[in-house]
Structures are given as C-alpha cells and as structure tokens.
Amino acid sequence: MHDLIRTFSERGDLAHLALFLWAACASAFALFALRELAASIRRFDDFVRELARFNDTFDRPKDQERSDG
C-alpha cells in the first residue's frame, strides 16, 4: 500500500488517488446500503407472512360471517 501511495505521489497523481479513494468509499457505502435494504425487505416479508398466518389462524369460518350479518 505504501508503494502505491509513493508511486502516485511521485507522478503527481494525488487527485487520481483522491478520486479513487472517494469512488471506493462510495461503492462500499452503496454496497452496504443495498445489503441493508435487502435485509429490511426480507424482514418485512417475514412480518407479512406471519401476519397472514395469524389471520389464517384466527379467521372466522365463512358460514359464521353470513349468519352474523
């Protein structure tokens, strides 16, 4: 890593090094954000699935709904 920085500094490409570091950090942040988004979608899907299972468990039969009306 030190050799890479020395090579960039000798050639005067510090702006390119800064741009590379910025792009690497931005890409890492985007990857982290997408991973968190996927995890939140998975948790929401689990919640909806459990809610549907709860509703199926405690749902009244259809013939009782008609007789109460």
CYANA upper distance limits for C-alpha pairs under 8 A (distance plus 0.5 A):
  1 MET  CA      5 ILE  CA      6.90
  2 HIS  CA      6 ARG  CA      6.62
  3 ASP  CA      7 THR  CA      6.56
  4 LEU  CA      8 PHE  CA      6.81
  5 ILE  CA      9 SER  CA      6.60
  5 ILE  CA     17 LEU  CA      8.42
  6 ARG  CA     10 GLU  CA      6.52
  7 THR  CA     11 ARG  CA      6.80
  8 PHE  CA     12 GLY  CA      6.63
  8 PHE  CA     13 ASP  CA      5.59
  8 PHE  CA     14 LEU  CA      6.56
  8 PHE  CA     17 LEU  CA      7.35
  9 SER  CA     13 ASP  CA      6.58
  9 SER  CA     14 LEU  CA      6.39
 13 ASP  CA     17 LEU  CA      6.90
 14 LEU  CA     18 ALA  CA      6.60
 15 ALA  CA     19 LEU  CA      6.56
 16 HIS  CA     20 PHE  CA      6.52
 17 LEU  CA     21 LEU  CA      6.66
 18 ALA  CA     22 TRP  CA      6.59
 19 LEU  CA     23 ALA  CA      6.58
 20 PHE  CA     24 ALA  CA      6.54
 21 LEU  CA     25 CYS  CA      6.62
 22 TRP  CA     26 ALA  CA      6.55
 23 ALA  CA     27 SER  CA      6.49
 24 ALA  CA     28 ALA  CA      6.62
 25 CYS  CA     29 PHE  CA      6.59
 26 ALA  CA     30 ALA  CA      6.63
 27 SER  CA     31 LEU  CA      6.63
 28 ALA  CA     32 PHE  CA      6.65
 29 PHE  CA     33 ALA  CA      6.57
 30 ALA  CA     34 LEU  CA      6.60
 31 LEU  CA     35 ARG  CA      6.64
 32 PHE  CA     36 GLU  CA      6.70
 33 ALA  CA     37 LEU  CA      6.58
 34 LEU  CA     38 ALA  CA      6.62
 35 ARG  CA     39 ALA  CA      6.75
 36 GLU  CA     40 SER  CA      6.64
 37 LEU  CA     41 ILE  CA      6.66
 38 ALA  CA     42 ARG  CA      6.67
 39 ALA  CA     43 ARG  CA      6.71
 40 SER  CA     44 PHE  CA      6.61
 41 ILE  CA     45 ASP  CA      6.58
 42 ARG  CA     46 ASP  CA      6.73
 43 ARG  CA     47 PHE  CA      6.70
 44 PHE  CA     48 VAL  CA      6.71
 45 ASP  CA     49 ARG  CA      6.60
 46 ASP  CA     50 GLU  CA      6.64
 47 PHE  CA     51 LEU  CA      6.59
 48 VAL  CA     52 ALA  CA      6.64
 49 ARG  CA     53 ARG  CA      6.72
 50 GLU  CA     54 PHE  CA      6.57
 51 LEU  CA     55 ASN  CA      6.67
 52 ALA  CA     56 ASP  CA      6.61
 53 ARG  CA     57 THR  CA      6.65
 54 PHE  CA     58 PHE  CA      6.79
 55 ASN  CA     59 ASP  CA      5.96
 60 ARG  CA     64 GLN  CA      7.24
 60 ARG  CA     65 GLU  CA      7.54
 61 PRO  CA     65 GLU  CA      7.35
 62 LYS  CA     66 ARG  CA      7.19
 63 ASP  CA     67 SER  CA      6.97
 64 GLN  CA     68 ASP  CA      6.74
 65 GLU  CA     69 GLY  CA      6.99
